[in-house]
Amino acid sequence: MHSMVLAALFSLLALAVGVTADPASPAPECLGSPVKIPELHFWFVTPMPDGGHVAWTAYEGADRNAMLGVHTGTGELTWVDTTSLGRTHLRLHRAADGKSIFIFTGKPGRFLRYDLASRELTDLGIPAKTGHYWLGDTLAPDGRWYVGTYPKAYLV
């Protein structure tokens, strides 16, 4: 008796939600992005050679990795895409002279320089082939930038 009641309830439920016995009939449904993109927190602001200021942050989303700049006066976006270098975290530092931004990202990890005037991204090289995930960094008083890497512990 108990199994008959369960079978009847299941049948009613199936009819209520529109389930059919035909396995070819289910239609796929887009549920949106599988990853919630976190809020962006800007790391620093730079003056632009043509006037105005741009706030910079790292963007690590489901679709790409990039350095993202937002012009504070106009809201215009500047995307500096690094996805092709490998999907890892980005670390940004403003150059001491204010003319460039240095980036550490990629797999293997590499240093990049973004020139604010020309808007060109230059690959400065891979210091340690097995280091690809930054764990910490510091900008020394002499202007050198040090990054601790993982899975091998290198100070590059």
C-alpha positions as CSV (number, residue, x, y, z in Angstrom):
1,M,0.0,0.0,0.0
2,H,2.8,2.4,1.0
3,S,4.6,1.9,-2.4
4,M,1.4,2.5,-4.3
5,V,0.9,5.9,-2.5
6,L,4.5,6.8,-3.3
7,A,4.1,5.9,-6.9
8,A,0.9,7.9,-7.2
9,L,2.5,10.9,-5.6
10,F,5.5,10.7,-7.9
11,S,3.2,10.5,-10.9
12,L,1.4,13.6,-9.8
13,L,4.6,15.4,-9.1
14,A,5.9,14.5,-12.6
15,L,2.8,15.8,-14.2
16,A,3.0,19.1,-12.2
17,V,6.5,19.9,-13.3
18,G,6.0,18.7,-16.9
19,V,8.3,15.7,-16.9
20,T,7.7,13.2,-19.7
21,A,8.8,9.7,-20.3
22,D,10.6,10.7,-23.6
23,P,14.3,11.1,-22.8
24,A,14.8,13.2,-26.0
25,S,12.4,15.9,-24.8
26,P,14.4,17.7,-22.0
27,A,15.6,21.1,-23.2
28,P,18.8,22.7,-21.8
29,E,18.4,25.8,-19.7
30,C,21.0,28.5,-19.3
31,L,21.6,29.1,-15.6
32,G,24.1,31.9,-16.1
33,S,27.7,32.2,-15.1
34,P,28.8,29.3,-12.8
35,V,31.1,31.5,-10.8
36,K,30.2,34.6,-8.8
37,I,32.5,37.4,-9.7
38,P,33.7,39.1,-6.6
39,E,33.6,42.9,-6.1
40,L,36.5,44.8,-7.5
41,H,38.7,46.6,-5.1
42,F,41.0,49.2,-6.7
43,W,44.7,49.0,-5.8
44,F,45.9,52.4,-6.9
45,V,45.2,55.4,-9.1
46,T,47.6,56.8,-11.8
47,P,47.5,60.1,-13.7
48,M,47.2,59.6,-17.4
49,P,49.5,61.4,-19.9
50,D,46.5,62.9,-21.7
51,G,44.9,64.1,-18.5
52,G,42.6,62.5,-15.9
53,H,43.2,59.6,-13.6
54,V,42.6,55.9,-13.9
55,A,41.9,53.5,-11.0
56,W,43.5,50.0,-11.5
57,T,42.7,46.6,-10.2
58,A,43.1,42.9,-11.1
59,Y,40.1,41.2,-12.7
60,E,40.0,37.4,-12.3
61,G,36.6,36.3,-13.7
62,A,35.1,33.2,-15.3
63,D,35.8,34.6,-18.7
64,R,39.3,36.1,-18.5
65,N,42.1,37.4,-16.4
66,A,43.1,41.0,-16.9
67,M,44.4,44.3,-15.4
68,L,41.4,46.6,-15.5
69,G,41.5,50.4,-15.4
70,V,38.5,52.7,-14.9
71,H,38.9,56.3,-15.9
72,T,37.7,58.3,-12.9
73,G,36.2,61.1,-14.9
74,T,34.5,59.2,-17.7
75,G,34.1,55.6,-16.5
76,E,35.9,54.4,-19.7
77,L,37.3,50.9,-19.2
78,T,40.9,49.8,-20.1
79,W,41.3,46.1,-20.3
80,V,44.9,44.6,-20.4
81,D,44.2,41.0,-21.0
82,T,46.6,38.4,-19.6
83,T,44.4,35.3,-20.0
84,S,46.7,33.8,-22.7
85,L,49.6,33.7,-20.2
86,G,47.7,31.2,-17.9
87,R,44.8,31.5,-15.5
88,T,46.5,32.6,-12.2
89,H,46.2,35.5,-9.9
90,L,47.6,38.9,-10.9
91,R,49.7,41.1,-8.7
92,L,50.1,44.8,-9.7
93,H,52.5,47.5,-8.7
94,R,52.8,51.1,-9.8
95,A,56.3,52.0,-11.0
96,A,58.2,54.5,-8.9
97,D,58.4,56.9,-11.8
98,G,54.6,56.7,-12.3
99,K,54.9,56.0,-16.0
100,S,54.3,52.2,-15.9
101,I,52.5,49.4,-14.0
102,F,54.3,46.2,-13.3
103,I,52.4,42.9,-13.3
104,F,53.3,39.4,-12.1
105,T,51.0,36.7,-13.5
106,G,50.9,33.6,-15.7
107,K,51.8,30.0,-15.6
108,P,54.8,29.9,-15.4
109,G,54.9,33.3,-13.6
110,R,56.3,36.2,-15.5
111,F,56.9,39.9,-15.0
112,L,55.1,42.3,-17.4
113,R,55.3,46.1,-17.8
114,Y,52.4,48.2,-19.0
115,D,53.4,51.6,-20.3
116,L,50.7,54.2,-19.5
117,A,51.6,56.5,-22.3
118,S,51.8,54.0,-25.2
119,R,49.4,51.5,-23.6
120,E,51.8,48.7,-24.6
121,L,52.3,45.5,-22.6
122,T,55.9,44.2,-22.5
123,D,56.8,40.7,-21.3
124,L,59.9,41.1,-19.1
125,G,60.5,37.4,-18.7
126,I,60.0,34.3,-16.6
127,P,62.3,34.3,-13.5
128,A,61.5,30.8,-12.3
129,K,59.8,28.2,-14.6
130,T,58.1,26.4,-11.7
131,G,56.8,29.4,-9.9
132,H,53.4,30.5,-11.0
133,Y,51.4,31.6,-8.0
134,W,52.4,34.6,-6.0
135,L,52.2,34.3,-2.2
136,G,53.4,37.8,-1.3
137,D,55.4,40.7,-2.6
138,T,57.1,43.8,-1.6
139,L,58.6,46.8,-3.3
140,A,62.1,47.5,-1.9
141,P,63.4,51.1,-1.2
142,D,65.8,50.7,-4.2
143,G,62.8,50.1,-6.5
144,R,63.2,46.4,-6.9
145,W,60.1,44.3,-6.7
146,Y,60.2,41.0,-5.0
147,V,57.6,38.2,-5.3
148,G,57.4,35.0,-3.4
149,T,56.1,32.1,-5.6
150,Y,54.5,28.7,-5.2
151,P,54.6,25.7,-5.6
152,K,58.4,26.0,-5.3
153,A,59.4,28.8,-2.9
154,Y,61.4,31.3,-5.0
155,L,62.0,34.9,-4.3
156,V,62.2,36.5,-7.7
